Each structure stands twice: as C-alpha cells, then as structure tokens.
Amino acid sequence: MSQTIILDEKLAIGCKVAELRKAGDEEGAMRLMKTVPMPPYLAKVMKEKVGPDYLISGGWNLSEAEFGPDWISR
C-alpha cells in the first residue's frame, strides 16, 4: 500500500473525527481516532508519560509503533 493512500485514509478519518466532535459526539470521535495507527514518536512519548497500560487498555492502534518484540512492556 502506498504512503499516499495511507495518508489519504488518515486524513479522511481525521475529517470524520472533526465532524463527530463538532456534532458533540466526543466518545465516537475518540473511538474512531483510536483506529488510526499512532505514529511511533507519539507512542514512545505516551508510553513514557502515561504508561504502557494506558496504551494497551485504551485500545490504541499501535501497528506503526513497534520498536521490536515486547517494546511496550520494556
């Protein structure tokens, strides 16, 4: 899959998230936002600041944030 397609999909989801927030559906917006793969730099910062349990139990898409086996628990 090309980067352009991935970027276009992320942009489309971001627009839908904005629509949901504008409509007052913060819960739906957050649920949808969690489907977008979290960038590695953000996953690393989030792990350091709020802990790995937040990322794991929160249902975030960490498919792009892999730093090797068991990175989240190290």
Secondary structure, 3 states (H helix, E strand, C coil): CCHHHHHHHHHHHHHHHHHHHHCCCHHHHHHHHCCCCCCHHHHHHHHHHHCHHHHHHCCCCCCCCCCCCCHHHC
